[in-house]
Amino acid sequence: MKRILMGFAILTTAASLDAQQAAPVAANDPIRALVSRLDLEKYKATVKGLTAFGDRRQGTTRNQKAVDWIEAQLKSYGCPTERVKYDYNPAPPSGNTGGGAGRGGGQGGGQKPQDPIIASGEVRSGPGGSRYRGITRRTGVNNDPNAQPDEKLRELNREPTKPGAREQVYCTKVGTSRPDEMYIVGAHMDGHGWGEAANDNGSGTALVMELARIFSMPDVQTDRTIRFALWNNEETGLNGARAYVDQRASLQGRENPPGSGRYPEPKWLGMIQHDMMMWDHGMPRADGTWNPEQRPEADVNIEFQSTAKRADEAMKLAFFFREANQKYATDYPAAVGPHMTNTDSTPFMDIVPAISLRENERGMHTGAGWNPTWHQPIDVFATFSDKDFRLGLNAAQTTLAGVALLTNARVK
Ligand SMILES: [Zn+2]
């Protein structure tokens, strides 16, 4: 009980929820100044940079080169990097490479795989405790090289994955007065499906990198520490994030060396994950097609998991970020849901309040086939319009503002 109350205290001392709801944005608001440093063209350029490594599938040279490139960018922003090393040795393949992805589920009968499923009245369960509504479509991972029409990209993605040693990178902004306490801002950098993994998850990776860039600017200070983590092996079952938790949870809050004022693993206060940020075109249509445009009602979906040990605090954190969106995001609103699932915040959620930000709810939207680019050859940079990129940028504004408030960020 005491731990829970302390968690609430941490959230409410940084910026009271009630005060947030009441107060307008001040003209000289440092949070607004920081949010204004986000830029659509810079965000797009970072997504584009990631797509140069194809689908960045774990266990390949293109994946290793992407980790190197991400690390070089983070260093160039002035954000000191470190790597987590682990081994990934899965059981021999059973023909399913989409371990972390899940499936539409509950669909079948005499229909062809590409047919939309239109059902009403019955309760259809989706991932994470969600419920499917309306029209759904099958989902899966493309494993067919020839489904990629771009010959150069097909060759870039040709090298198969192999088991063995893996690395992932993070960088850290150290807090001035509370270096021993930390928020973790994450996204997975690996992908698959023979595309460029532009949306899943170049969009989340670029968001985290952009936040690292802005928080690392020399005139920015925070009380608390922020870590920017680019997980590997999400698509195989969250293995990179799990490795981080396994290796580092027990190091939390320890000063090392003693008396140095340095905390290799500050105490975790919250984990904020980003996975698929750009596509909210609505439900598939009855004829099996999708709206080619971002829907005007598009939003950022902030999810917590109601079955997590830290669910109550995670719920509060989710609404805190919703409020940050309301105050600081320029184009798209945010909604909160209780079914966070299938993403790198899951290994954290019993230890620390954990939330994820997405283009859609992972269970009832993504799982129901709302995103036709998901794990497909069309998940390439050119598929997405500025309206799509702007949804990703609005999620970046949301997280930047939320984390800036929680860490008491200021501009000197
Ligand atoms: Zn993903």
Residues whose N, C-alpha, C, O or C-beta is under 5 A from the ligand:
A	BS01	ZN	D200 N201 D275
